[in-house]
């Protein structure tokens, strides 16, 4: 089983390559951010696939959702529900 640290209070976090964030949303146990460049990063508990990495794995650090990049899609906004993640994209 993968251990995922759950933060009860906000904490500073470094994203890969010092990306600038344009939007952030938190679910019950996961977080998602959209960068100014249109990339989506998610992390936390992923039991229901809400991280968008193609599996039900969890991760403790921000990981880019490669699905969007592979299809030429640019993330504009993100909204997390308790066990879901909704992303508004542009082609």
Secondary structure, DSSP 8 states (H G I E B T S, - for coil): -------SS------GGG--EEEEEE-SSEEEEEETTS-EEEEE--TTSTT-SSSS--EEEEEE-HHHHHTT-EEEEEEE-SS-EEEEEE-
